[in-house]
């Protein structure tokens, strides 16, 4: 991986380019930089989520996710480099299965709402989806590994599930969308 930063304000990006880990300079508006930025933003939102009260096992999962997102960002920053292990995707699959098994089946679409922690988890979910879209777009233009795309896809699903877990942590529940079908069912019942 490229050199470590010893100076933050280098002024090398003043012309609208940034350096990748392989010393290549690219536009700050490139698909690769958009994907890297989304992953960085996602990691920051997870850091904010970790400021909330949550079960220790959920906290441990999210802390590991932060490390893997750093790996993912590193992989994106060096074209042709592999840094995110496939085991990281499998770990998300396992966490998804474990947490989803304890939740009731959904009755309807849910709103990104409830507790502050759950709402922040939904923000993480949406940023993960955006990051995934940029990684897919990058993959349409350049050869990239499958793991970054798969990881972001699983992570957005996990963040949805964790939002539901966090809403239940103190006896709360999902906030259901009041669809026409649900309104009619409630009126009939």
N, C-alpha and C positions, 0 to 999 in steps of 0.2 A: 504494500500500500504506500501511497505517496508520503512525502515528508509531513511531519507534525507541525502545526501552527505554533510559531513562537511570537508572532506579531499579528494582531487582529486587523488593524487599519493599514492595509498594504497599498491601497489606492490602485491596485492592478485591475479592479473591476469598473473603474470610472468610465470606461468607454463602452460599457454594456456587455462585457464578456466575463467569464469566470473560468477558473482553471479546474480541470478534472484531476482525479488522482493519478492519471498517467501523464500529467503535465500538458495535456492538450487544452487549448482555449476554445470555448464554445460560447455562443450567445446565451445570455441569461434568460432568453425566451425560448430556448430549445426544449424539445420534449423531455430530454434527459434531465434538464435542470428543473422543469416543472415537476417531474416525478420525484426527484430528490427533495424538492421543497415541500411537496405534499407529505412525504414520509417524515420529514423533519417536523412539520406542523402537527402531524398525527402523534408523534412521540411527545411533543410539548403538551398536547391536549391530554394524553395519558398521564403525564406528569402532574397536570392539574387535577385529574381524576384521583390520583393517588393521595391528594391532600384531604380527601373525604374519608369518613368512617366507613370501613368495609371489613368483611371477614378476612382473616389472615391468609386463607388459601387463595382468595380472589386477589389479594394484594401480591402474593408471591407470583401468581400467573402474570399479572400486569407488569411486575418488575422484570420478569423474564422477557416479556414482549418488548419492553423498552430496549433491552440488550439486542434482541433479534432485529428490531427496527434499525438499530445502529448498524448491524451487519448488512441489512438490506440496503440502507443508504450507501454504505461503503461499496457494496457490489454495483450499485447503480453509478457510482462516481468513477468507476474504472471499467470502461468498455471491455468486454470479454473476460472479466474477472468473476470468480465464484466465491462468495463469502457466506451466504445464507444456506445453512445445511437443510437438507430435505427433512431431517428429524424435527426441525422447528415447525414445519407444516404438520407433521404427524402429531406433535405435542398439542397443536391447536385443535386438531381433530379429536384427540382424547379429552381435552378440556370441554369442547363443545358437547360431546356425548355425555360427559359427567354432569355438567350443569343443566343441560336441557332435559335430562332424565328426571330431574327433581321438580320441573315446572309443569303446571297444568297446561293442557292443550289450549291453544288460542281460540277464542270465540269469534274474533273479528280482528281487523287491523288495529294496531295500537298506535297512540300518539307518542311522539318523543317527549314524554313528560313524566311527572311523578316526583320523586325526590330529586334533590340537586345532583346527587351522585348518579342516579339513573339517567337524568337529562344530559349530564356530561358524557356518560357512556354512549348515548345516542349521537352526540357531537362527534365523538371518536369514530363511531360507525360511519357517519356520513363522510368524514375526512378520509377514512380508509377506502371508501368506495371511490372517491375522487382520485386518490392515489392509484388505485387499481386501474381506473380508466386511463390515467396518464401512462402507467406502465404498459397497458395493452397498446396504446397508441405508439409508444416507443418501440414495442415489439413488432409492430406493423412496419416500422421503418428500419430497424436495426435488429440484429440477432441478439437476443437476451435469453437468459436461463428461464426455465419455467417456475422455479421456486419463488421469486419475488411476486409474480402475479398470483400464484396459488396461495401464498402466505397472506397477502392483502385480502383476497377473497374470503378465506377462512376467518381472518381477524375481524372483518366487518360482521360476519355472522356471529362470532363470539361476542362482540361488543353488544349486539342486539340481545343476545341471551343474558349477558351479564347485566344489562340494564334492567331486565326483568327480575333477575336475582336481587339486585340492589334495591329495587322497589319493594321487594318482599322482606328485606332485611329487618325492618322495624314494623312489620305487620301491614305494609301497604300492598297495593295491587297494581296491575297494568291499568293505564288510562285508555279505555277503548274509544275508537272513532265512532261517533254516532251516525253510522250509515243509515240509509233509509230502511234497510232490512232489519237492523238492530232496533231502530225506533218502532217499527211495526211489530216486531216480536215482543218488545217490552209493553206496548199498548195492548197486545192480545193476551199477554200473560199476566 
